[in-house]
Amino acid sequence: MTPTPLRVLFLCTANACRSQMAEGWARALGSDLIEPFSAGVRPSSLDRLAVLAMREAGVDISAQRSKGIEELGGRPFDVVVTVCDAAQASCPTLPGRHVVLHAPFEDPPRLAALAHPDGDVTDAEALPHYRRVRDEIRRFVERLPEHPELRTRAASPRSLSIAPPAKENLP
């Protein structure tokens, strides 16, 4: 018998980049163990460079859109993954019993801006930051179903802070 997939919400501030990548990876990896959703505490618009970086990896997130938690209709989740510190700090109370995991990934637009303080960042200069974070998110999503705290199927609400996968250069 196939287990019921974990309903996972990837939450970030704007639902523009990191949470969108996480939702895209969860869908693309074809796991029947995760039913992914994403939202933002202050939604904006889908980051075009996140779309491009994911497309380079063979994942199309161009049809996804930035949305707020209220648009998810109050559905219960088994797991809420906050992918940035701001989302963790302002994570709203959601219905049902769920595990909250905090996996703080760096913000690609911020990284690109910091690397080019003159403010004139080209796509070619920004994309390496997006690619690195994209690959870190993929490794996290790949291992998410095996996370020891999720084996209990969110039997009781609890909050954990976990480090994202180590930064490494991928071939």
Rosetta blueprint (number, residue, H / E / L):
1 M L
2 T L
3 P L
4 T L
5 P L
6 L E
7 R E
8 V E
9 L E
10 F E
11 L E
12 C E
13 T L
14 A L
15 N L
16 A L
17 C L
18 R H
19 S H
20 Q H
21 M H
22 A H
23 E H
24 G H
25 W H
26 A H
27 R H
28 A H
29 L L
30 G L
31 S L
32 D L
33 L L
34 I E
35 E E
36 P E
37 F E
38 S E
39 A E
40 G E
41 V L
42 R L
43 P L
44 S L
45 S L
46 L L
47 D L
48 R H
49 L H
50 A H
51 V H
52 L H
53 A H
54 M H
55 R H
56 E H
57 A L
58 G L
59 V L
60 D L
61 I L
62 S L
63 A L
64 Q L
65 R L
66 S L
67 K L
68 G E
69 I H
70 E H
71 E H
72 L H
73 G L
74 G L
75 R L
76 P L
77 F L
78 D L
79 V E
80 V E
81 V E
82 T E
83 V L
84 C L
85 D H
86 A H
87 A H
88 Q H
89 A H
90 S L
91 C L
92 P L
93 T L
94 L L
95 P L
96 G L
97 R L
98 H L
99 V E
100 V E
101 L E
102 H E
103 A L
104 P L
105 F L
106 E L
107 D L
108 P H
109 P H
110 R H
111 L H
112 A H
113 A H
114 L H
115 A H
116 H L
117 P L
118 D L
119 G L
120 D L
121 V L
122 T L
123 D H
124 A H
125 E H
126 A H
127 L H
128 P H
129 H H
130 Y H
131 R H
132 R H
133 V H
134 R H
135 D H
136 E H
137 I H
138 R H
139 R H
140 F H
141 V H
142 E H
143 R H
144 L H
145 P H
146 E H
147 H L
148 P H
149 E H
150 L H
151 R L
152 T L
153 R L
154 A L
155 A L
156 S L
157 P L
158 R E
159 S E
160 L E
161 S E
162 I L
163 A L
164 P L
165 P L
166 A L
167 K L
168 E L
169 N L
170 L L
171 P L
